[in-house]
């Protein structure tokens, strides 16, 4: 009986630790450790995000581009970096601005962020959410849950409601970032 209870206790501990991000370093320190910032490598959507053309995408970062109505992101957004600085200062660095792409808002922006270390939550301005007239980034801080983090990868979950078309489904994005090179 003791052996069975011990096995169950160990299994429960493993399951509980698997549900929360693990690192010996505080989240804030890991975020600030990427001196050139963090760039996206993947954005998965549940349910699939449906474009105006009717195309449904599960992977928003890798598939197509917004300019050709085949993807979610403008080509110029795919190298954007978010830099977590001291005192909650977030810098959105647009990286290489593509001269042929005048439709995407591309500017360096200083915003804010905050981290709830206990609940593994991150509040930040999304570098690909725009204001209503597409002249700047949406200034709202978005609540994200941190799925995992270390010096090589940051994975967050963000639930987005489509302001432009409220009839669309709510999408939850799992976004993977790696340190910029």
C-alpha positions in Angstrom: 0.0 0.0 0.0 2.8 2.4 0.9 4.5 1.7 -2.3 1.4 2.4 -4.3 0.8 5.7 -2.4 4.5 6.7 -3.0 4.2 6.0 -6.7 1.0 8.1 -6.9 2.5 11.0 -4.9 5.6 11.0 -7.2 3.3 10.9 -10.3 1.2 13.8 -9.0 4.3 15.9 -8.4 5.6 15.2 -11.9 2.2 16.2 -13.3 2.0 19.4 -11.3 5.5 20.5 -12.3 4.8 19.7 -15.9 1.9 22.2 -15.9 3.9 25.2 -15.0 7.0 26.8 -16.7 10.2 25.7 -15.0 13.4 27.7 -14.6 15.7 28.6 -11.8 16.0 32.1 -13.1 13.2 34.7 -12.7 11.1 35.3 -15.8 12.0 39.0 -15.9 15.7 38.1 -15.9 15.3 35.6 -18.8 13.3 38.2 -20.8 16.0 40.8 -20.3 18.8 38.3 -21.1 18.2 38.6 -24.9 20.0 41.9 -25.4 18.9 42.2 -29.1 15.4 41.1 -28.2 13.2 38.2 -29.0 11.8 37.4 -32.5 8.9 35.2 -33.4 9.4 31.8 -35.0 6.0 30.3 -34.7 2.4 31.4 -34.0 -0.1 28.6 -33.8 -3.9 29.5 -33.6 -6.7 27.5 -32.0 -9.2 27.4 -33.6 -7.6 28.0 -37.0 -7.6 31.7 -37.9 -9.8 32.4 -40.9 -8.6 35.1 -43.3 -11.0 37.4 -45.2 -10.3 35.2 -48.3 -11.7 32.2 -46.4 -8.3 30.6 -46.0 -7.9 28.9 -42.5 -4.5 28.9 -41.0 -3.3 26.9 -37.9 0.3 28.3 -38.2 0.2 32.0 -38.7 3.9 32.9 -38.8 5.2 30.5 -41.4 2.3 30.4 -43.8 2.0 33.0 -46.5 1.9 36.8 -46.1 -0.8 39.4 -45.5 0.1 41.4 -48.6 -1.1 38.5 -50.8 -4.0 37.5 -48.6 -2.3 34.2 -47.9 -1.1 34.8 -44.3 -1.6 36.7 -41.1 1.6 38.7 -40.9 3.1 41.3 -43.2 6.5 40.2 -44.5 8.0 43.2 -42.8 6.7 42.0 -39.4 8.5 38.7 -39.4 11.8 40.1 -38.2 10.3 42.4 -35.5 12.0 42.1 -32.1 10.7 42.9 -28.7 13.3 44.0 -26.2 12.5 43.8 -22.5 14.5 46.5 -20.7 14.8 47.7 -17.2 11.9 49.1 -15.2 9.2 47.6 -17.4 10.3 49.3 -20.6 9.5 47.4 -23.7 11.0 48.4 -27.1 9.5 47.1 -30.3 12.3 47.1 -33.0 10.9 46.6 -36.5 14.2 45.2 -37.7 14.7 45.5 -41.5 12.0 47.6 -43.0 11.1 46.4 -46.4 11.1 49.5 -48.7 8.5 48.0 -51.1 6.1 47.5 -48.2 4.5 50.8 -47.4 1.3 49.3 -46.1 2.7 47.9 -42.8 3.3 50.2 -39.9 7.0 49.9 -39.1 8.6 52.1 -36.4 10.5 51.7 -33.3 8.1 52.0 -30.4 8.8 52.3 -26.6 6.0 50.7 -24.5 5.7 49.0 -21.2 5.5 45.5 -19.9 5.0 43.7 -16.6 5.6 40.2 -15.3 3.7 38.4 -12.7 6.3 35.8 -11.6 4.0 33.9 -9.3 1.2 33.4 -11.9 3.5 33.2 -14.9 1.7 36.0 -16.7 3.1 38.7 -19.0 1.4 42.0 -19.9 2.8 43.5 -23.1 2.0 45.5 -26.2 1.8 43.1 -29.1 4.1 44.1 -31.9 1.6 43.1 -34.6 -1.6 44.5 -33.2 -2.4 47.9 -34.8 -4.7 50.8 -33.9 -8.0 51.2 -35.8 -6.5 53.3 -38.6 -3.3 51.3 -38.9 -1.1 54.4 -38.2 0.6 52.8 -35.1 0.6 49.9 -32.8 -2.4 49.2 -30.6 -1.3 50.6 -27.2 -3.3 48.1 -25.2 -1.3 45.8 -23.0 -2.3 42.2 -23.6 -2.3 39.5 -21.0 -0.4 36.4 -21.9 0.3 33.3 -20.0 3.9 32.1 -20.1 4.0 28.4 -21.2 7.8 28.0 -21.0 10.9 30.1 -20.9 14.7 29.8 -20.8 17.6 31.6 -22.4 16.9 29.9 -25.8 13.1 30.1 -26.1 10.0 31.9 -24.8 6.6 30.4 -25.4 3.5 32.5 -24.5 -0.3 32.0 -25.0 -2.4 35.0 -26.0 -6.2 35.0 -26.5 -7.3 37.5 -29.1 -10.7 38.8 -30.0 -11.0 40.2 -33.5 -12.1 43.8 -33.0 -12.7 44.3 -36.7 -15.1 41.4 -37.0 -16.6 40.5 -33.6 -18.6 37.6 -35.2 -15.3 35.8 -35.8 -14.2 33.1 -33.3 -12.0 34.0 -30.5 -8.5 32.7 -31.2 -5.8 31.6 -28.8 -2.3 32.0 -30.2 0.7 30.1 -28.9 3.6 32.3 -29.8 7.2 31.0 -29.8 10.1 33.5 -29.6 13.8 33.0 -29.7 16.6 35.5 -29.0 17.4 37.8 -32.0 20.8 37.3 -33.5 
